[in-house]
């Protein structure tokens, strides 16, 4: 299977449902962000954060994110299609602004698919390849579809630079890798969490490690230097980062999970796996270390729904290492439904069917007094959390099961005693995922929230 599967006639309905999500749903965060970027278009470069405080309240991100939206909105500026900041609240926005800004996210989505296709070509040559294409898995991931086309979040921009950096990493072009990760880190700091184990896997010399770390923060430090004169900038940027850190430290399990992360980084540093030549183990580590790092992050902090897209590429790459890909696909479908239940009950009237009342067709959608939690309430939360966190670690659990005899032998060697090694079938199925299951994941992503919306509208109440 290759990326051409997306050109198959069966993809028509897939594209149709993506377009429907694109037009029907939108969460307000993107409106705040693209409206904030207008300050750059109006010439407020050095006083961007100070100027916006009066109109936007606060801006929590570094300039790089707002600059991308500003550049993207230049055509609308030249055509006179942008409002004058301050004429009305930022929540009031035009259809052209919504569609144009969401189109930027869609383009980054396509770019991520293309990069993952290239990464899959590398992996298929270098590891014991189980079949499939990570670009296809990413394009049909319900979590990615939710984040980009329904929630309308811009984390996909940072994901693109992370993936492009990862592509150069696999090609052993480490300067490009570190510079692109530096860009990714400047959009959101999460990329640093996987940057550390990746550099520890390739570099053991302390002075060079310090150089990689400096490059990793380079674009962030430059932007800090440009706006350090603004007390508003310093307050907004550090209050957000400090809040997330404090939140994580306040959780009792955080210390133990952080210790696991440190041990994982120690494994990466002390491992003697050469990156040169064809090395199956090295490539596997390059995929699984980031996947495990992000899974730990989700287990430590109180996460937000749109963050899930940062984990998605490495989960999709994990498919390439698994024989039992169908297990992961079915679990992904179940975990996505569980994820929606968590969103309904944690961010009610925000990450909910109410996103349909902020989309392009909002005026045509009948009013409803019901919301998502009225259909999928708190009684489902226990099971939903279990399924979601099981999904986060599922690639490792499935790999462990597939390699259970090897693990038993390793444990037998360590303990020095005779452990029973069964002759049960340990051969992973090398058949690719069925086309209907691949697209089925996508249809759950595009249609599930729509079904809940229709139930809320037409359910007797």
N, C-alpha and C positions, 0 to 999 in steps of 0.2 A: 504494500500500500504506500502511495506517495501523496504529495500535496494535491495532485490532480483530482483526487477524490472530491474536492470541493467544487469541481466543475461538472460533476455528475448531475444528471437530471433530477436526482433526488434532492439536490441542494436548493432547488427553487423554493420549496416550502420553508426550508431553513432560513434562507435569505429573507423571505416574506415575513417570518416571525421576528427576525432581527429588526427589520424596518418598523414593524408594529411596536416593538418595545422602544425603539429609538424615538418614535413619535408620541407614544402614549405616556411614558413615565419620565419623571425628572425629580431629583431631590434638590433642595435649595442651595446646597454648598457650592455647586458650580456657578450658580447665578451670582453669588457673592464674589467668587473668584474672578470671573470674567469682567464683572462690573468694576472690581478693584483695579483691574489692569488698565482701565480707561485713563487713570491718572497719568500713566506713562505716555499715552497717546496725546494727552493735553500738556505735555512738557514738564511734568513734575517728577524729575529724576532724583535729585538729591533729597527732596522733601517728600518722597512717596508715602512713607508711613505716617508722617505728621499730617500731610494733606488729607489722606484717606480717613484718618480717625474721625473727623467731623461727619463724614458721609457714610462710612462703612462700619464704624465701630472699632474693628481691629483687623489686622492682617497677620496671620500666624505663620506664614511661610516666608522663605527667603525670596529675594527678587527674581531668581531664575524662573520660578513657576509663573509669576505674573508677567514677566517679559515674554515668555512663549505665547501666552494668551494675547498680549498686546500686539506682538508681531502678526499673529494669526488674524487679529481683528483690524489690521490696517486696511484691507479692502473695504470693509464696512465704513471705516472712518472716511476714506476718500469718497465714498458714495453718499455720505451724509446720512447713514442709516443708524448711527449710534446716538443715544440720548445725551444731553448735557448733564454731567454729574451734578446732583443737588436739586434738579428740577422735580424729582419725585423719589420716593424710597427705592432702594436698590432692589427690593423684591418685585417691583413692577418692571417687567421686561417684555420685549417684543418677540414675536415668533421667529423672526430672522436671527435674532441674537441667540435664542435657544438652539435652533437647528444648526447654525454656523459653529457654535461652540461645541456641540455634541459631535459634529462632523470631525473636529480635530481629534477627539477621543477615538472615534471610529478609525481614523487613519493610523493612529498609533497602535490600535488593536491589530490592524492588518500588518503593520510593520513588525510587530511582535511575532505574528504567525510566520512571516517570511524568515525572520532570524531563527526561530525555533526549527523551521524546516532545514535551514543550513546546519544548525547544531545537530539535528537528527542524522544528517548525512555523515557527519564526523563520527558520531557515536556508533552508527551502524558498521563502520569500518574498524572500530577500535575495541569494542567490547563484545561479549557474548550476547548478540542482539536477538531480542525476543519478537521483533516485528513491530510495525506501526510507525507513526510519524508524530512527534511531539507537537508540531504545528497544527495538525488536525485535531489532536486531543485538546490543545489550547483553544482553538477556534470553536469547539463544540462543548467546552467546559461550562456547566451551568453557573459556576461561581464567577467566571470571567464575564459571561454574558450579563449576569446580574450587575456586576460592578460597573461595566462600561455602558451598557445599553439601557439598563433600568435605573440604577442608582445614579448614573452619570458622574462617576467620580474620576478624578484625574491622576490617581496613582498609577494608571497605565503608562503615563509619560515616564516616570521613574523606572518602571518595569522595563520599558524599552531600552533605556540606557544600561540597565543592569544586564539584560540579555545580550546586548551588543558587546558589552565588556566581557561577558562570559564566553561569547563566541571567540573573541580574541584570546581569552585565557586558554581555551581548548586548543587553539592554534599556536600556543606558546609565544604569543606576542604580548609580553607582560606589561610593557609601558602603555600600550593602547588600552589594555585591560584596566590598569589602575586609573588612567585618566578618565575613562568612561564610567568607572565606578565612582570616581570623584564627582562627576556630574550627577549620577544617580543619588548619591548621598546628599547632595545639595538640594534635591527635590524633597526627599524625606530621608531621615537618618537611618531608617531600617536597613538599607543596603549595607551599612557598615557591619551589621550583625553577621552577614555571610562573607563579607570582604575579609574579615580577620582569619577564619579557618582556611579560606582559599589561599591567602598569601602564606600562611603557616605550612601549607601543604607543599609549596614550591620553594620556599626560602627558609634556611636555617641560621643564616648569619645575622646577628643582632643588628649591626649597623645598616644592613640592607633592609631588614624588617622595619626599622625606624624610617627609612626612606620611603618605603611603600605606604606606611601609615601617614606620613606627611603628605604624599601625593593624594592619598584617599581623602584627606580633609582640605585639599588645596582650594577647590572652588568654593567650598563653604567659608573658609577663612578669608578669601578675597571679598566675598559678599559681606561678611562681618566687618571687614576693614572699611568698605565703602559706606556703610551706614552706622558705624559705631558712634558717630556724633549725635545720633538721634536717640534720646532717652526712650521715646515711644517704641522704636524698633527694638532696643535692648529689652525693654519690659515685656513686649509681646512675644518675642522669640524665646526668651528664657523662661517665661512663665509657663508656656506650653510644654517645653521640654522638661522643665522641673516638675510640672504636674504629673506627667506620664511616669517619670522616674520615681517620684514619691508614691504614686499609686502602686507601682510594681513592688517597691520595698515594703509597702504596707501589707502585702499578702504573705501569709505564713509559709506557703510553699515556695515562695520566690527564692529563698536562700538555697534550697536544695536543688531546684531546677537550674539556678545560676551556677551552682557547683558542677552540675552535669555538663553545662555548656563549657566551663573551664576545662573539665576533663576531656571533652571532645576536642577542644583547641590544643590541649596537650598531646592528644593522640596525633593530630595533624602535624604538630611540630616535630615530634619524636619519631614519626613514621619514616621509614627509609624506602619510600616508594619512588623510584625515578620517574620523572615526568617525560623524559625523552624516549622516543621509540614507541612501539605499540605495547601499551601496558593497561590491561583490562582493569586491574585493581585501582590504578590511579584515576582513570576516567570515572569509575563507579564512585570513588570518594568525592570527586569533583561535583557529582550530582547529588549524592546523598548527604554530604555535610551541610550544604545550604538548606536542603529540605528539612533536616533534623533541627538546624538552628532556628528556622522560622517556626517549626512546630513547638519548640521550647518557648519561643517568644509569645506565641498565642496562649501558652499554658501559664505564663507568668503575669501578663498584663490584662487589664480589662480592655479587650480589643474592640475596635469599631468595624462595622460590616465590610466597608470597602477595603480594609487591609488584606482581606483574603486573596486578592489578586496578586499580591507579592509572592505568596506561596505557590500559586497555581502553576507557574512555568516549571518548577522543580518537581511538583507532583506529576505533571504531564511527562517530564523527562523520565521519571521513575517507571512509568508504563513500559519504557523500552527495555528495562532490566528485568521485568516480571514475566514469568511464564503464565501465571494465572491472572491475566489482565482483566478478565471478566469480573473477578472478585472485586477488584478496585473500582471498576466502572459501576457495578451495582451499588457498592458502598457509597460511591460519590453521589449517585442519585438520591439515596436515602439520607446522606449527610446534608445535601442541599436542602431537602425538605425540612430537615431538622434545623438547619441554619435559618431558614425563613421563619420557623416557629420561634426561635430565639430572638430574631429581629422584631417580630410582631409584639413580643411580650417585654422586650427591653427598651425599644425605641418606638413606642406606640405613637401614632399620628405623626411620625417622622419617617422612619424606614418601614413603610406600611403601604397599604393600598392608597393612602393619601398622596403618594407620589404621582398618582394618575391625575390628581387635581392641580398639578403644577406643570403638566406636560402640554404639548402643542394642542391636543384635542380636549383640554380641560373643560371648555365651554359646552362640549357636546356630551359629556359624561353625566348621567343622572346623579343627583345628590343621594348620599346614603348616610344613615346614622350608625351603621355597623362599621367596624374596622376589623383588621386581621385577627386580633386577639379574641374577638367575639366568636370566631370560627375555630381558630386553633389557639386555645387558651393555655393558662399556666399548668393545667393538668398534664400537658404534653412536654413540659420543660425538662423533667428528669431524663426521660428517654432521649429527648433531642440533644441535650448536652452530652450524654454518653455516646451517641452516634457521631456527633461532630468531632469530639476529641479522639474517638477511635479512628475516624477518617484521617486526622492530622498525622497519626503515626502508622497508618495502615500500610504504606509501602515497606516499612521495616518489619512489620508483623508478617506480611505476606512473604517477604524475602526470607525471614527466619523460618517460616514453615517450609518453604521450598528447599531450604538448605539444612533441614533439621538433622539429617544424618551426619553431615559435616560438622554441625555444631555439637552433636553428641560425641563424635570422635574427638573433637577439640577438648571438650569437657572431660572426657575419659582420660586424655593425655595429661590434663592438668591435675586431676584428682588421683590419678594412678590407680584406679579401680575399674573393674569390669562393669560398664554400663551396658544395658541391653540396647542393641541397635537393631531395630526391626527391619524387615525386608519389605515394608510397605512401599507402595509406589511413590517415589519422590521425583518422578520425571515431570517437569512443568510442561503444560500444553504449549506448544510453539505456534498454535494457530492464532492468527490475528483476531482482534475483536470483530464481531459482525458489524456490517455497515449500519444495521438498524439499531444496535445498541449504542454505537458511536453517535448517531444522530438523535437517538432517544435521550441521551444526556442533554443535548442542546434543546430539545423540545420541552423537557422538564424546566430548563432554565428560562425559556421564553414564554411558556404557556401557564406555568403553575400560578404565578402571581396574578395573571389575567383571569384564571378560573376563580381564584379567591375574590377578585374584584367583582366578577359577575355574581357570585353567591351573595356578597355583601349588598349589591344593588337590588337583587331580585328576591332575596330571602324574605319571607313574610315576617314583618315586625311592626 
